[in-house]
Amino acid sequence: MPSTAEKRAAFRKLHDSGCFVIPNPWDLGSAIALQKMGFKALASTSAGFAWSIGKPDNHIALDELCAHLTALCGSVGVPVNADFENGFSDQPEGVAANVTRVTKTGIAGLSIEDSTGDKSKPIYEEALAVERIRAAREAIDAGRSGVLLVGRCEAFLWGMPDLKFTIDRLQAYAEAGADCLYAPGLKSKDDIAAAVKAVHPKPLNLLIGWPGLSVAEAAELGVRRISVGGALARVAWSGFLRAANEIAENGTFDGLGAGHPGGELNGMFAV
């Protein structure tokens, strides 16, 4: 098992060139499976983890997330990027304290988003949003952890599909110290290419949680890394709910025939 320092160094190197996929496991089994498929890095998913413990997204506690990330990092030999939501604090000093804490879980990267969780005012004012990224940067540097910082603009996900607004935010986060930029919700090739150009030479993370661009197509646009958010967890839940609903509603078990062979699963997780 590589050391935490080795994982962090490898993670940074992945961002130097090319395009890689950083899929999102929601528990230890899915993390181990993805590593065995050959993925070079993984990212946690706040939604997928929340559903796995019976909560809606954005309702997990910091203690729960840190325990989850510690377990994930300890179970795989590849770097793990943390979906750290809004830093679990509105204020920069709170973000800094929480970032200091989460870097001790063994993560190689973490993202800080600018969504408030308040539907009436979903995105932080720019000055505060930038200070939150700067606080995260200073906390990482003070700890000398080498954790990679991702600045996220959530505008497209909150009904604000304003490309200029999003690009302005990404550039501001880059200037505040973000190593990688991320605007979930970008879909059109033109928007993606514009965002890539705007943050260059820093890398852009693209969310693909629906059928769309291929890895090759995203790479041609200059995307450096691709994540899938809670999409893999949603696919898993879809199969579970379909089969369980059939049993509950019809008293039949046909859906169980689509299950993956247990012997293969045991083999995949064999020590």
N, C-alpha and C positions, 0 to 999 in steps of 0.2 A: 504494500500500500504506500503510495507516494505521501510525503509529508505535506502539511498544509502549505508551507512555503513553496514547495515544488508545484503543487496544484495551482497556486496563485500565479506563479511565473508562467506556467503552461497556458493559463487562461489569457494572460496578457498577450502572449505570443500569438494565440489564435486570432487576435484582433488586428494583427499587423497587416495581413493581406488575405485576399480570397474571400469566400463566403462560406459560413458553416451554420449548421442547424443546431440549436440549443433547445431540445424538446423539454416539456414540463411534466415531470412525474408528480404524483400527489401523495405517494407513500413509499416505503422502503422497497416493496416488491416491484413497483413500476420503475423506480430508479435503477434497481439492479438489472431489470430486464432491458432498459434502454441502454445502459452501459454495455451489456453483453451484445447488443446489436451493433456496437461500434461507434456510437456517438461520443465525441471528444469532450463534451461538456453538457451540463444539465442546468435547468433553471426551475426553481420552485414555482408553484402557482397558488396564489392566495385563495382563489376560488376552489380549485381542486382539493386543496387541503381542508378548507372550511367544510365542504360537502362531506369529506371523509370522516369528520368528527361531528356531523349532524348540525352544522351551522350554515347560515347564508354567508356569501362573500362579504368581506369587510366587517365581519363580526368576530374574528378570532382575537384572542388576547396576545399581548407581546410575549408572555411566559409560554403560551402554547406554541407560538411560532418559533421561538428560540429553541425549545425542546425538539420540535420537528426538524429544524435546520441542523441541529447538532446530530440528530440521528441520521439524516440524509447524508451529511458530509462524512460521517463515520462508516457508512455502508458502501460507499463507492470510491473508486480510485481516480475519478475524474473531477474537475472543478465544478462547483455548484454556485450559481448566481441566485441570490435571494430576491424574491418579490417582496419588498419591504413596505408595500403600500405607501402611505404618506409619511412614513417614519414614525407612526404612532404618536404624533404630536403636531399641533398646529404651529407651535413656536420653534424658532431655530435652535434655542438652547435645549429644548426637549428632543428635537431631532438629533442633535449632536450626542446627547447622552445615550439615546437608544441605538444610534449607529455604533458608538463605542462598545456597547453591550453585544450587539449582534455580530460584530467582527470576531468575537471570541468563540463563535459556534463552529468556525472552520470554513466559512464561506469564502469564495474567491471573488465575488462581486455582489453588488446590491443595487437596487433601483429605488429612487425616491420619486414619487409622482406628485403632481400639483393639484389633484382633486381633493376637495374639502370634505366630501360626503354629505354636503348640504345641497339638496336639489334646487333651492332658491338661489344659491350662489355657489355653483359647483367647482369653480376654479379659483385658487388663491390669487389675490392681486399680485401683479408682477414683482413689485419690490419685495414682498414677503416671500414669494415663491423662489426668487433668486437667493435671498438670504438663507432659506432653508437648504438649498443646494450647497451654498458656500459653507454653511455650518457642518454639513455632512462631509464635505471635502476636508475641512480643518480637523474634524474628529478622526478621519482616516489617517491623515498625515501625522497627527499627534501620536497616534498609536503605532505608526510605522508598520502597519499591517500589509500594505501593498494591495489592499482590496480595491477592485475596479469599481468606480462610481458611474452609475447610469442615471441620467436626467430624463424624466418622462413628462411629456405634455399630454394631458388626457382630454384635450378640447374636443377632438373628433368623437370620442366615446360619450361625451356629455351633450351631444346635440349642437356643437359649435364647430361645424366643418369649415373653418376659416383657415386656409393654408398660410396666409401671411401671419396671422396671429400665432399659429403653431410654429412656424419657422422662426419668428422673432423670439419666441420662448426657448426653442431649442438652442439658438445662438447665444441667448443670455445664459442658459445653463452651462453651455460649453465654456463661456468666459468665466463663469463662477467656479469652474473646476471639474465639471462632469467629463469623464473619460470617453463615454459612449452616450449617444442620444437615441431617444425612443419616442415615437408618436403613434401609439396603437390606434387603429382605425383608418390609417392611410391605405387606400386600395388601388387607386388608378396609377398607371405607370408614370404619368406626367407628375402627379403629386409626389410619388416616391422619388423619382429622379430629382425633382426640385429640392426635396429635403436632403437627399444625399449631397447634392452640390452645396447647399447652404451650410452644412456642418463640416464639410471637408476641411482639413484632413482627418477629423475625428470620425469614427465609425458610426453607422446608423444601424439600429436594430429594427427589423420589420416583424410585425405580428401577422401571422397567417393562421386564422382560426376557422377558415371556410375554404371550399374548393376555389382555386384561383391560380396565382402565379406558381411556377415551378421554381426549384432552387436555381436552376440555370438561368431562368428569366430574371429572377431577383438579382443574381450575381451580375448580369449584364447591365442592370440599372445602377450598380455600384453598392448594393446592400452588402454589409459585412457579416451580419448574423441574422438568423431567423428564429423566432420562438413561436410557440403555438398556444400559449396561455392555458386556459382551462379546457381546450378543445379535446385533448386525449381523454381527460377525465369525463367530459360530456359523452364521448363515444362509449366509454366503458359503462357509464350510468345508463345509456340508452339500451344497451344489450341486457343489462340487469333488469331494468324496469319492464322491458318488453316481455321477457320470460316470466318475471314474477307476476305481472298483471294478467298474463294468460292463465296462470295457475289460480289466481284470486278470482278472476271473472268467469273463466270457462271450466275450471277444474281439469284442464288438460296440460300436458307437459311437452308439447312438441318443440317449444322454444329451447328446451334444454339440449336438444340435438345439435345446436350450433355452438355449444361450449367447446373450448380448447381442450385437447386431450390432457388428462391429469398427469399422465406419465411424462409428457413433454414438459409440463410445468415443474414437476418434481426434478426433472433433469436440469432444467434451467437454473434452479435455485440450489442444486447440490453443491456442497462445499468441496 
